[in-house]
């Protein structure tokens, strides 16, 4: 069982996923700071409320805070948009690498078929 665990850890996928999760964790903190420090005050100034947490209503003694939902939605849209831009840039870099490499040469089967045909022609 320990050997299986060592093999699992040695694979590159686990390390790649771990690095991605750590980067995502800190990326989320940056997005939260942008939303709370820049976007929320701007939208709050437009809406006339200084803080989104004050947007809501009371039901009995409970406070239903719609502002927190709005803030979470802004976070989600911003993260999704930035990830879209990153994936789009990555895909264009991949496409550029394919162009630089040039067209793929003939496959091994195509080369062997060509050699066979030339030998038959003799």
BAFILUM-154375 format. One record per residue: x, y, z of N, C-alpha, C in turn; residue in one letter; residue number from 1. Coordinates in Angstrom, 2 decimals. Example, Ala and Ser with C-alpha at 12.3 -4.5 7.8 and 13.67 -1.06 7.14 Angstrom:
2
(site (13.19,-5.69,7.80),(12.30,-4.50,7.80),(13.20,-3.30,7.80),'A',1);
(site (12.85,-2.25,7.08),(13.67,-1.06,7.14),(12.90,0.03,7.87),'S',2);
***
This chain:
122
(site (0.82,-1.18,0.00),(0.00,0.00,0.00),(0.88,1.26,0.00),'X',1);
(site (1.96,1.24,0.75),(2.87,2.39,0.77),(3.52,2.56,-0.60),'X',2);
(site (3.85,1.46,-1.27),(4.45,1.54,-2.61),(3.45,2.15,-3.60),'X',3);
(site (2.19,1.77,-3.48),(1.16,2.36,-4.35),(1.04,3.86,-4.12),'X',4);
(site (1.11,4.25,-2.85),(1.03,5.67,-2.53),(2.22,6.43,-3.09),'X',5);
(site (3.43,5.85,-3.00),(4.62,6.48,-3.56),(4.48,6.64,-5.07),'X',6);
(site (3.98,5.62,-5.73),(3.77,5.71,-7.19),(2.75,6.79,-7.53),'X',7);
(site (1.72,6.88,-6.72),(0.70,7.89,-6.96),(1.28,9.30,-6.82),'X',8);
(site (2.10,9.52,-5.80),(2.69,10.83,-5.56),(3.74,11.16,-6.62),'X',9);
(site (4.45,10.17,-7.12),(5.51,10.41,-8.10),(4.97,10.85,-9.45),'X',10);
(site (3.74,10.53,-9.73),(3.17,10.94,-11.02),(3.06,12.45,-11.07),'X',11);
(site (3.29,13.03,-12.23),(3.28,14.48,-12.39),(1.92,15.10,-12.20),'X',12);
(site (0.86,14.33,-12.39),(-0.48,14.88,-12.29),(-0.77,15.42,-10.89),'X',13);
(site (-0.33,14.71,-9.87),(-0.61,15.13,-8.50),(0.08,16.45,-8.21),'X',14);
(site (1.33,16.58,-8.62),(2.07,17.81,-8.39),(1.44,18.97,-9.16),'X',15);
(site (1.05,18.72,-10.40),(0.42,19.76,-11.21),(-0.88,20.23,-10.59),'X',16);
(site (-1.68,19.30,-10.12),(-2.95,19.65,-9.48),(-2.70,20.44,-8.20),'X',17);
(site (-1.71,20.02,-7.41),(-1.41,20.72,-6.16),(-0.97,22.16,-6.43),'X',18);
(site (-0.10,22.34,-7.42),(0.34,23.70,-7.77),(-0.84,24.53,-8.25),'X',19);
(site (-1.70,23.94,-9.07),(-2.87,24.65,-9.56),(-3.80,25.08,-8.43),'X',20);
(site (-3.99,24.20,-7.45),(-4.86,24.54,-6.32),(-4.28,25.66,-5.47),'X',21);
(site (-2.97,25.63,-5.24),(-2.34,26.69,-4.46),(-2.45,28.03,-5.19),'X',22);
(site (-2.19,28.01,-6.50),(-2.32,29.24,-7.29),(-3.76,29.75,-7.28),'X',23);
(site (-4.71,28.84,-7.39),(-6.12,29.24,-7.37),(-6.50,29.85,-6.02),'X',24);
(site (-5.96,29.30,-4.95),(-6.25,29.83,-3.61),(-5.80,31.28,-3.51),'X',25);
(site (-4.60,31.57,-3.94),(-4.11,32.95,-3.84),(-4.71,33.85,-4.92),'X',26);
(site (-5.06,33.30,-6.05),(-5.74,34.06,-7.09),(-7.10,34.52,-6.58),'X',27);
(site (-7.77,33.68,-5.84),(-9.07,34.02,-5.26),(-8.92,35.19,-4.28),'X',28);
(site (-7.84,35.21,-3.51),(-7.62,36.32,-2.58),(-7.44,37.63,-3.34),'X',29);
(site (-6.74,37.58,-4.47),(-6.56,38.79,-5.27),(-7.90,39.27,-5.82),'X',30);
(site (-8.69,38.35,-6.33),(-10.00,38.71,-6.88),(-10.91,39.26,-5.77),'X',31);
(site (-10.89,38.64,-4.61),(-11.69,39.15,-3.49),(-11.29,40.58,-3.13),'X',32);
(site (-9.98,40.84,-3.11),(-9.51,42.19,-2.78),(-9.95,43.20,-3.84),'X',33);
(site (-9.91,42.80,-5.10),(-10.36,43.70,-6.18),(-11.85,43.97,-6.04),'X',34);
(site (-12.62,42.93,-5.78),(-14.07,43.10,-5.66),(-14.42,43.97,-4.46),'X',35);
(site (-13.82,43.66,-3.30),(-14.16,44.42,-2.09),(-13.56,45.81,-2.09),'X',36);
(site (-12.39,45.99,-2.71),(-11.73,47.28,-2.65),(-12.04,48.21,-3.80),'X',37);
(site (-12.44,47.65,-4.96),(-12.65,48.50,-6.13),(-14.09,48.40,-6.65),'X',38);
(site (-14.52,47.21,-6.99),(-15.82,47.05,-7.66),(-16.98,47.31,-6.72),'X',39);
(site (-16.94,46.75,-5.52),(-18.04,46.94,-4.58),(-18.25,48.41,-4.24),'X',40);
(site (-17.20,49.18,-3.94),(-17.44,50.60,-3.67),(-18.02,51.36,-4.86),'X',41);
(site (-17.60,51.00,-6.07),(-18.15,51.68,-7.26),(-19.62,51.35,-7.42),'X',42);
(site (-19.96,50.07,-7.35),(-21.37,49.68,-7.48),(-22.17,50.20,-6.30),'X',43);
(site (-21.57,50.22,-5.12),(-22.25,50.76,-3.95),(-22.54,52.24,-4.09),'X',44);
(site (-21.60,52.97,-4.69),(-21.82,54.41,-4.90),(-22.95,54.64,-5.90),'X',45);
(site (-23.00,53.78,-6.93),(-24.07,53.90,-7.92),(-25.42,53.55,-7.30),'X',46);
(site (-25.43,52.49,-6.47),(-26.68,52.05,-5.85),(-27.08,52.90,-4.65),'X',47);
(site (-26.14,53.72,-4.16),(-26.45,54.56,-3.01),(-26.20,53.89,-1.68),'X',48);
(site (-25.60,52.72,-1.69),(-25.27,52.01,-0.45),(-23.76,51.92,-0.35),'X',49);
(site (-23.22,52.19,0.83),(-21.77,52.16,1.02),(-21.24,50.73,1.07),'X',50);
(site (-22.07,49.81,1.52),(-21.63,48.43,1.70),(-22.74,47.49,1.26),'X',51);
(site (-22.38,46.45,0.53),(-23.39,45.51,0.06),(-24.06,44.74,1.18),'X',52);
(site (-23.37,44.56,2.29),(-23.96,43.77,3.37),(-25.18,44.46,3.96),'X',53);
(site (-25.33,45.76,3.72),(-26.51,46.45,4.23),(-27.73,46.25,3.35),'X',54);
(site (-27.53,45.69,2.14),(-28.66,45.44,1.25),(-29.32,44.14,1.68),'X',55);
(site (-30.57,44.20,2.00),(-31.28,43.00,2.44),(-32.58,43.38,3.12),'X',56);
(site (-33.13,42.40,3.79),(-34.38,42.64,4.51),(-34.45,41.72,5.71),'X',57);
(site (-35.35,42.05,6.62),(-35.51,41.28,7.85),(-36.78,40.45,7.79),'X',58);
(site (-36.66,39.23,8.27),(-37.82,38.37,8.47),(-37.79,37.97,9.94),'X',59);
(site (-38.65,38.57,10.69),(-38.63,38.34,12.14),(-37.33,38.89,12.70),'X',60);
(site (-36.58,38.05,13.38),(-35.30,38.49,13.94),(-34.12,38.10,13.04),'X',61);
(site (-34.40,37.49,11.89),(-33.34,37.06,10.97),(-33.10,38.12,9.90),'X',62);
(site (-31.85,38.29,9.51),(-31.49,39.25,8.46),(-31.12,38.47,7.20),'X',63);
(site (-31.84,38.74,6.12),(-31.56,38.13,4.82),(-30.70,39.13,4.05),'X',64);
(site (-29.42,38.81,3.87),(-28.48,39.73,3.26),(-28.30,39.39,1.78),'X',65);
(site (-28.99,40.12,0.94),(-28.87,39.93,-0.51),(-27.53,40.46,-1.00),'X',66);
(site (-26.97,41.42,-0.27),(-25.69,42.00,-0.65),(-24.57,41.00,-0.71),'X',67);
(site (-24.57,40.04,0.20),(-23.54,39.00,0.18),(-23.65,38.14,-1.08),'X',68);
(site (-24.87,37.88,-1.51),(-25.09,37.11,-2.72),(-24.61,37.90,-3.94),'X',69);
(site (-24.90,39.20,-3.94),(-24.45,40.04,-5.05),(-22.92,40.06,-5.11),'X',70);
(site (-22.28,40.19,-3.97),(-20.82,40.21,-3.92),(-20.24,38.89,-4.40),'X',71);
(site (-20.83,37.77,-3.99),(-20.37,36.45,-4.44),(-20.56,36.29,-5.94),'X',72);
(site (-21.67,36.80,-6.47),(-21.92,36.72,-7.91),(-20.89,37.54,-8.69),'X',73);
(site (-20.55,38.72,-8.17),(-19.52,39.54,-8.82),(-18.18,38.80,-8.80),'X',74);
(site (-17.83,38.20,-7.66),(-16.60,37.40,-7.57),(-16.59,36.30,-8.63),'X',75);
(site (-17.69,35.58,-8.72),(-17.77,34.47,-9.66),(-17.59,34.94,-11.10),'X',76);
(site (-18.30,35.99,-11.47),(-18.22,36.50,-12.85),(-16.81,36.98,-13.16),'X',77);
(site (-16.19,37.66,-12.21),(-14.84,38.16,-12.42),(-13.84,37.02,-12.56),'X',78);
(site (-13.92,36.02,-11.68),(-13.01,34.86,-11.78),(-13.25,34.11,-13.09),'X',79);
(site (-14.49,33.91,-13.46),(-14.80,33.19,-14.70),(-14.27,33.96,-15.91),'X',80);
(site (-14.40,35.29,-15.91),(-13.92,36.08,-17.03),(-12.39,36.04,-17.13),'X',81);
(site (-11.72,36.15,-16.00),(-10.25,36.11,-16.01),(-9.77,34.73,-16.44),'X',82);
(site (-10.41,33.68,-15.97),(-10.03,32.32,-16.40),(-10.29,32.14,-17.89),'X',83);
(site (-11.37,32.71,-18.39),(-11.65,32.67,-19.83),(-10.51,33.33,-20.60),'X',84);
(site (-10.05,34.49,-20.13),(-8.94,35.18,-20.81),(-7.65,34.36,-20.76),'X',85);
(site (-7.40,33.71,-19.62),(-6.19,32.88,-19.50),(-6.25,31.70,-20.45),'X',86);
(site (-7.39,31.01,-20.50),(-7.54,29.86,-21.39),(-7.44,30.29,-22.85),'X',87);
(site (-8.04,31.43,-23.17),(-7.98,31.94,-24.54),(-6.53,32.25,-24.94),'X',88);
(site (-5.77,32.89,-24.04),(-4.37,33.19,-24.31),(-3.56,31.90,-24.46),'X',89);
(site (-3.84,30.92,-23.62),(-3.14,29.64,-23.69),(-3.42,28.94,-25.02),'X',90);
(site (-4.67,28.96,-25.44),(-5.03,28.31,-26.70),(-4.37,29.02,-27.88),'X',91);
(site (-4.29,30.35,-27.86),(-3.65,31.06,-28.96),(-2.14,30.79,-28.96),'X',92);
(site (-1.54,30.62,-27.77),(-0.12,30.25,-27.72),(0.09,28.86,-28.28),'X',93);
(site (-0.82,27.95,-27.98),(-0.73,26.59,-28.52),(-0.84,26.63,-30.03),'X',94);
(site (-1.76,27.43,-30.56),(-1.94,27.54,-32.00),(-0.71,28.15,-32.64),'X',95);
(site (-0.09,29.13,-31.98),(1.13,29.74,-32.50),(2.27,28.74,-32.51),'X',96);
(site (2.36,27.89,-31.50),(3.39,26.85,-31.47),(3.20,25.86,-32.61),'X',97);
(site (1.96,25.53,-32.92),(1.69,24.61,-34.02),(2.12,25.20,-35.35),'X',98);
(site (1.93,26.51,-35.52),(2.33,27.18,-36.76),(3.84,27.22,-36.87),'X',99);
(site (4.53,27.49,-35.76),(5.99,27.57,-35.76),(6.59,26.21,-36.08),'X',100);
(site (6.01,25.16,-35.54),(6.53,23.82,-35.77),(6.35,23.40,-37.22),'X',101);
(site (5.43,24.00,-37.92),(5.16,23.66,-39.31),(4.22,22.48,-39.41),'X',102);
(site (3.89,22.15,-40.65),(2.97,21.03,-40.82),(3.65,19.72,-40.43),'X',103);
(site (2.86,18.82,-39.93),(3.39,17.52,-39.52),(3.82,16.74,-40.74),'X',104);
(site (4.92,16.02,-40.62),(5.42,15.20,-41.72),(4.58,13.95,-41.87),'X',105);
(site (4.96,13.13,-42.84),(4.20,11.90,-43.04),(4.34,10.97,-41.83),'X',106);
(site (3.32,10.19,-41.60),(3.35,9.26,-40.49),(4.22,8.06,-40.84),'X',107);
(site (4.51,7.27,-39.87),(5.35,6.08,-40.08),(4.70,5.12,-41.06),'X',108);
(site (3.39,4.98,-40.95),(2.67,4.09,-41.85),(2.75,4.61,-43.28),'X',109);
(site (2.61,5.92,-43.46),(2.69,6.50,-44.80),(4.08,6.30,-45.40),'X',110);
(site (5.12,6.47,-44.59),(6.49,6.25,-45.09),(6.71,4.79,-45.48),'X',111);
(site (6.24,3.89,-44.64),(6.40,2.46,-44.95),(5.62,2.08,-46.20),'X',112);
(site (4.44,2.65,-46.36),(3.65,2.38,-47.56),(4.37,2.88,-48.80),'X',113);
(site (4.97,4.05,-48.72),(5.71,4.61,-49.85),(6.92,3.75,-50.19),'X',114);
(site (7.64,3.28,-49.17),(8.80,2.39,-49.41),(8.33,1.10,-50.06),'X',115);
(site (7.24,0.53,-49.57),(6.71,-0.71,-50.14),(6.35,-0.52,-51.61),'X',116);
(site (5.69,0.59,-51.91),(5.28,0.86,-53.29),(6.49,1.03,-54.20),'X',117);
(site (7.56,1.67,-53.70),(8.76,1.85,-54.51),(9.48,0.52,-54.73),'X',118);
(site (9.46,-0.34,-53.70),(10.09,-1.66,-53.88),(9.31,-2.51,-54.85),'X',119);
(site (8.00,-2.42,-54.88),(7.18,-3.16,-55.82),(7.42,-2.68,-57.25),'X',120);
(site (7.66,-1.38,-57.40),(7.85,-0.80,-58.73),(9.16,-1.29,-59.35),'X',121);
(site (10.12,-1.72,-58.59),(11.41,-2.21,-59.11),(11.23,-3.56,-59.66),'X',122);
***
